[in-house]
């Protein structure tokens, strides 16, 4: 799940005028993906191994995360009341 969300957020950030709001996405933008099943010959345990390297944010070194343009981490107070801090932030910043 994180892979697709991170790639979509990076594409929106790089290809449009979108403003990312929230927290850093929980995956490195440049990383291995595309899992393949590997079964060891003698002991037979099964493992998934990522085999394709994707460089979503090329030319920026190896960033630890895709950081939002506007940081808006959730608070316990809002979560306990069922309030989405990020959505409220976007609503209050609109035209």
C-alpha positions as CSV (number, residue, x, y, z in Angstrom):
1,X,0.0,0.0,0.0
2,X,2.7,2.5,0.9
3,X,4.4,2.0,-2.5
4,X,1.4,3.2,-4.6
5,X,0.5,6.1,-2.2
6,X,4.1,7.3,-2.2
7,X,4.5,7.1,-5.9
8,X,1.1,8.9,-6.5
9,X,2.1,11.7,-4.0
10,X,5.5,12.1,-5.7
11,X,3.9,12.3,-9.1
12,X,1.4,14.8,-8.0
13,X,4.1,16.9,-6.4
14,X,6.5,16.8,-9.3
15,X,4.0,17.0,-12.2
16,X,1.3,19.4,-10.9
17,X,0.8,22.4,-8.6
18,X,-0.5,20.1,-5.8
19,X,0.5,20.9,-2.3
20,X,1.2,17.9,-0.1
21,X,-0.2,18.3,3.5
22,X,0.3,15.9,6.4
23,X,3.2,13.8,7.5
24,X,6.2,12.3,5.7
25,X,5.1,9.2,3.8
26,X,6.3,5.9,5.4
27,X,8.6,4.7,2.7
28,X,11.8,5.8,1.0
29,X,11.1,7.3,-2.4
30,X,14.0,5.5,-4.0
31,X,13.7,1.8,-3.1
32,X,13.3,-1.8,-4.2
33,X,9.8,-3.0,-5.0
34,X,8.1,-5.7,-7.1
35,X,8.3,-8.7,-4.7
36,X,9.2,-12.1,-6.1
37,X,8.8,-15.4,-4.2
38,X,12.1,-17.1,-3.3
39,X,12.1,-20.7,-2.0
40,X,15.5,-21.9,-0.6
41,X,16.5,-25.2,-2.2
42,X,17.5,-27.2,0.9
43,X,15.5,-25.8,3.8
44,X,12.5,-24.7,1.8
45,X,11.5,-21.5,3.6
46,X,9.6,-19.1,1.5
47,X,10.6,-15.4,1.3
48,X,9.5,-12.5,-0.8
49,X,12.4,-10.5,-2.3
50,X,12.0,-7.1,-4.0
51,X,13.8,-7.2,-7.3
52,X,13.2,-3.9,-9.1
53,X,14.7,-0.6,-8.0
54,X,12.5,2.5,-8.5
55,X,14.0,6.0,-8.3
56,X,10.9,8.1,-7.8
57,X,12.8,11.2,-6.8
58,X,15.8,11.2,-9.1
59,X,18.5,13.9,-8.9
60,X,17.9,14.4,-5.1
61,X,20.3,11.9,-3.7
62,X,18.6,9.3,-1.6
63,X,16.0,11.0,0.6
64,X,14.7,9.2,3.7
65,X,11.1,10.1,2.9
66,X,8.8,12.2,0.7
67,X,8.1,15.2,2.9
68,X,4.9,17.2,2.6
69,X,5.0,20.9,1.6
70,X,2.9,21.7,4.7
71,X,3.6,19.7,7.8
72,X,0.4,18.9,9.7
73,X,0.9,15.9,12.0
74,X,-2.2,14.5,13.7
75,X,-2.8,15.2,17.4
76,X,-4.2,12.9,19.9
77,X,-6.9,15.4,20.9
78,X,-8.2,15.6,17.3
79,X,-8.0,11.8,16.8
80,X,-9.9,11.2,20.0
81,X,-12.7,13.5,18.7
82,X,-12.8,12.0,15.2
83,X,-11.3,15.2,13.7
84,X,-9.0,14.9,10.7
85,X,-6.3,17.6,11.3
86,X,-5.0,17.5,7.7
87,X,-8.5,17.9,6.2
88,X,-9.4,20.7,8.5
89,X,-6.1,22.4,7.7
90,X,-6.8,22.2,3.9
91,X,-10.4,23.4,4.4
92,X,-9.2,26.4,6.4
93,X,-6.5,27.3,3.8
94,X,-8.9,27.2,0.8
95,X,-10.2,30.1,-1.2
